[in-house]
Amino acid sequence: MSSHLGIIVDGDGDFASLKKRFSGQCRILKTDGPRGHEVQIRDIVKREKKQIGMLRAFGCTRVIIVLDFEGRANRYVDFVRTLRQAFAATSFGVAVCVAVANRMIENWYLADIEEISRKKAFIRDNLRQKKCEGKHGKAEIKKCMVHGTAYSETQHGPQMFSVIRFDVARMNSTSFADFLDVMHGN
């Protein structure tokens, strides 16, 4: 990774998590356009033009758009393919790639819940790894929290993302593996 890489994320939790893990390695911005699982692909592409332009002005030569799939009506693979085609068909003056968490960024944390369980006091101890790709990540994370702890995307998310082992998470989440591949230009 280099400072010539820019990342645009959808929400506050995603922004806080990626900023915590990659601060100093790349520029990270949060979209200011419409968000949510009902936003049309053409609107996603259109809304990112401003942030892509800002990252280009900062010297970024490559930009990654990171979204959550959430509960969209179409299939995950179809959404990712169509989104990538839409970005590829638009000229931004820099290379633009797409990575989509299946279903939300919490699914990426869950991809190494055993390590988080060992290192974070707000997560129950001795949790066993299981596949959570495509499940409702926030609901699954809440089940892992210590009794009496309320999950906060912006507080707990960055703490969890900062300790996951990428090699392990890659094996447990195909969408996270795709994100890592996109980050490294594959």
Residue pairs with C-beta under 8 A, 6 or more apart in sequence:
1 22
1 25
1 26
1 183
1 184
2 25
2 26
3 24
3 25
3 26
3 27
3 59
3 60
4 26
4 59
4 60
4 61
4 62
5 25
5 26
5 27
5 60
5 61
5 62
5 63
5 64
5 183
6 26
6 27
6 28
6 29
6 52
6 55
6 56
6 58
6 60
6 62
6 63
6 64
6 94
7 18
7 22
7 26
7 27
7 28
7 29
7 63
7 64
7 66
8 28
8 29
8 30
8 31
8 48
8 51
8 52
8 55
8 63
8 64
8 65
8 66
9 15
9 18
9 28
9 29
9 30
9 31
9 66
9 67
10 30
10 31
10 35
10 66
10 67
10 68
11 30
11 35
11 68
11 153
12 30
12 153
12 154
13 105
13 153
13 154
13 157
14 30
14 66
14 68
14 105
14 157
15 28
15 30
16 153
16 154
16 157
16 158
17 105
17 157
17 158
17 160
17 161
17 162
18 28
18 66
18 161
19 28
19 158
20 158
20 159
20 161
20 162
21 158
21 161
21 162
22 28
26 60
27 55
27 58
27 60
29 51
29 54
29 55
31 47
31 48
31 51
32 47
32 50
32 51
33 39
33 43
33 44
33 46
33 47
33 48
33 50
34 43
34 47
36 70
37 68
37 69
37 70
37 71
37 72
39 47
41 79
41 82
41 83
41 86
42 86
44 65
44 67
44 83
44 86
45 86
45 87
45 90
48 65
48 96
49 92
52 63
52 92
52 93
52 94
52 96
53 92
53 93
55 63
55 94
56 63
56 92
56 93
56 94
60 94
61 94
61 95
62 94
62 95
62 96
62 97
62 185
63 92
63 94
63 95
63 96
63 97
64 96
64 97
64 98
64 99
64 179
64 182
64 183
65 87
65 96
65 97
65 98
65 99
66 99
66 100
66 101
66 179
67 83
67 98
67 99
67 100
67 101
68 100
68 101
68 103
68 104
68 105
69 76
69 79
69 80
69 100
69 101
69 102
69 103
69 104
69 175
70 103
70 104
71 103
72 79
74 82
76 100
76 102
76 103
76 134
76 175
79 100
80 98
80 100
80 178
83 98
83 100
84 97
84 98
87 96
87 97
87 98
88 96
90 96
97 182
98 182
99 175
99 178
99 179
99 182
99 183
100 175
100 178
101 107
101 108
101 137
101 175
101 176
101 179
102 133
102 134
102 173
102 174
102 175
103 134
103 135
103 136
103 137
104 136
104 137
104 138
105 137
105 157
105 161
106 137
106 138
106 140
106 141
106 153
106 157
107 132
107 133
107 134
107 135
107 137
107 140
107 173
107 175
107 176
108 137
108 161
108 164
108 169
108 173
108 175
108 176
108 179
109 116
109 137
109 141
109 157
109 160
109 161
109 164
110 132
110 135
110 137
110 140
110 141
110 144
110 172
110 173
111 132
111 133
111 164
111 168
111 169
111 170
111 171
111 172
111 173
111 176
112 129
112 163
112 164
112 165
112 168
112 169
112 172
113 123
113 127
113 129
113 130
113 132
113 144
114 127
114 128
114 129
114 168
115 163
115 164
115 165
115 168
116 123
116 127
116 144
116 160
116 163
116 164
117 123
117 124
117 125
117 126
117 127
117 144
118 125
119 163
120 156
120 159
120 160
120 163
121 146
122 145
122 146
122 149
122 156
122 159
123 144
123 145
123 146
123 160
124 144
124 145
124 146
127 144
129 168
129 172
131 172
132 140
132 172
132 173
133 172
133 173
133 174
133 175
138 151
138 153
141 151
141 156
141 160
142 151
145 151
145 156
166 180
169 176
170 176
170 177
170 180
171 177
